């Protein structure tokens, strides 16, 4: 079974319409929709915006459905000049840019696990490779790289440049790193797929709203292709 976690309703609805024998499971105020898409077992979740929502949803999905892998899918803002509106970014790894214990002389973004400390959470190479292949086959401009997650919508270019410099990330969003964090702790393969809705030129909230639909459409096409080919 493949698990897919999205923040927005329009992202999940684009896949639900293809699902057969759909069943809804409710837990912690979240709705998990499981069934078959192209004869493949899939569970979908609209988690809502932000890291905590995404983390809660990912853990429940793992506990209840035991997916073989989880994809965090959605839209994102670019951190690099070569990544523009409509492009697809596939994770090599992810970081949480809003973790800040520098006052304790810890590196920015460092996560404290019970048995280790690390900044980057590696995505599953094979899963990411298959996602990138699907997107390329659709004619999308695909970039693979580090994705930065934090509980903030980044608008100012200087903020984006800082995150890019500090973490060598190529896009930023609000959920993927949390999903990756949970998957890492549970030893579940994961990947993050992001369609760029705003870049270094178009980085205002109104630009996000203008290009959001385009980004979502490309994201859904990519996921459909992946499920069909998987």
Secondary structure, 3 states (H helix, E strand, C coil): CEEEEECCHHHHHHHHCCCEEEEEEEECCEEEEEEEECCEEEEEEECCCCHHHHHHHHHHHHHHHCCCEEEEEEEEEECCCCCCCCCEEEEEEEEECCCCCHHHCCCCCCEECCCCEECCEECCHHHHHHHHHHHHHCCCCEEEEEEEECCCCCCCHHHHHHHHHHHCEEEEECCHHHHHHHHHHHCCEEEEEEEEEECCCCCCHHHHHHHHHHHHHHHHHHHHHHHHHC
